[in-house]
Amino acid sequence: MTIDVANAAAVLVEEREKLIRQLHELGADDSGELTGETDYGDTFADAGAATAERTEVLGIVEGLKRMLDDVDAALGQIKDGSYGICSNCGNEIGAARMEFRPASVLCVSCKSEIA
């Protein structure tokens, strides 16, 4: 089974657009930086709730940004012709893994070592 690079590129572009849309909905720009001002309300309790909410949003934004970075890295590999090659060990990433997770830049073995 070979990797369908054209299909992978289309899936990755669609995923990239979705991630950027989600970042914008959370008030972040494409780089993951929050762009909106936080209203802390009139009381200390309001400030505490706002801080807790902001912390939660920051965590979600960080996760989305990591996924966006993975998608961008995979798109870069498609562009330079190294898509499907592990960026750590240089071995081929299995076609089944690439079909399941087109943004993979690591083979299963290297990913399991890092995780």
C-alpha positions in Angstrom: 0.0 0.0 0.0 1.4 3.4 -1.0 0.7 6.8 0.4 -1.7 8.9 -1.6 0.1 12.2 -1.2 -2.5 14.2 -3.1 -5.3 13.0 -0.8 -3.1 13.6 2.3 -2.4 17.1 1.2 -6.1 17.8 0.7 -6.9 16.4 4.2 -4.1 18.3 5.8 -5.2 21.6 4.2 -8.7 21.0 5.4 -7.4 20.2 8.9 -5.3 23.3 8.9 -8.3 25.5 8.0 -10.3 23.8 10.8 -7.6 24.3 13.4 -7.2 28.0 12.5 -10.9 28.5 12.7 -10.9 26.9 16.1 -8.1 29.2 17.3 -9.9 32.3 16.0 -13.1 31.2 17.8 -11.1 31.0 21.1 -9.7 34.5 20.5 -6.3 33.5 19.3 -4.4 34.3 16.1 -2.7 31.8 13.8 0.3 31.7 16.0 -1.7 30.8 19.1 -1.4 34.1 20.8 -4.6 35.4 22.5 -5.7 38.6 20.9 -8.7 39.6 23.0 -8.8 41.5 26.2 -10.1 39.7 29.3 -12.8 41.4 31.3 -12.2 40.5 35.0 -15.5 41.9 36.2 -16.0 44.0 39.3 -15.2 41.6 42.1 -12.4 39.3 43.2 -14.6 36.3 42.5 -15.2 37.5 38.9 -11.4 37.9 38.5 -10.8 34.3 39.9 -13.4 32.8 37.5 -12.0 34.8 34.6 -8.5 33.6 35.4 -9.6 30.0 35.6 -11.4 30.3 32.3 -8.4 32.0 30.7 -6.1 29.2 31.9 -8.5 26.6 30.4 -8.6 28.5 27.1 -4.8 28.8 27.1 -4.5 25.0 27.5 -6.9 24.4 24.6 -5.1 26.9 22.4 -1.7 25.3 23.1 -3.1 21.9 22.1 -4.6 23.3 18.9 -1.3 25.1 18.1 0.7 21.9 18.6 -1.7 20.2 16.1 -1.4 23.1 13.7 2.4 22.8 13.9 2.2 19.1 13.1 0.0 19.8 10.1 2.3 22.5 8.9 5.3 20.2 9.3 3.6 17.5 7.3 2.6 20.0 4.6 6.3 21.1 4.5 7.3 17.5 4.0 4.9 17.1 1.1 6.4 20.2 -0.4 10.0 19.1 -0.1 9.3 15.5 -1.1 10.0 13.9 2.3 6.4 13.1 3.2 6.1 9.7 4.8 9.7 9.6 6.0 10.3 9.7 9.8 11.9 13.0 10.7 13.8 11.3 13.6 15.2 8.0 12.1 14.7 8.5 8.4 12.8 5.3 7.9 9.5 5.1 6.0 6.4 5.7 8.0 3.8 3.0 7.3 1.1 3.9 4.8 -1.6 2.7 7.2 -0.3 5.2 9.9 -0.1 8.0 7.3 -3.7 7.3 6.2 -4.9 7.2 9.8 -2.9 10.3 10.9 -1.8 12.3 7.8 0.1 14.8 10.0 2.5 12.1 11.3 6.1 13.1 11.0 7.4 10.2 13.2 7.2 6.5 12.7 5.4 4.4 15.4 8.7 3.3 16.9 10.1 6.9 17.3 6.8 8.2 18.5 6.6 5.6 21.2 10.1 6.5 22.4 9.2 10.2 22.6 5.9 9.6 24.3 
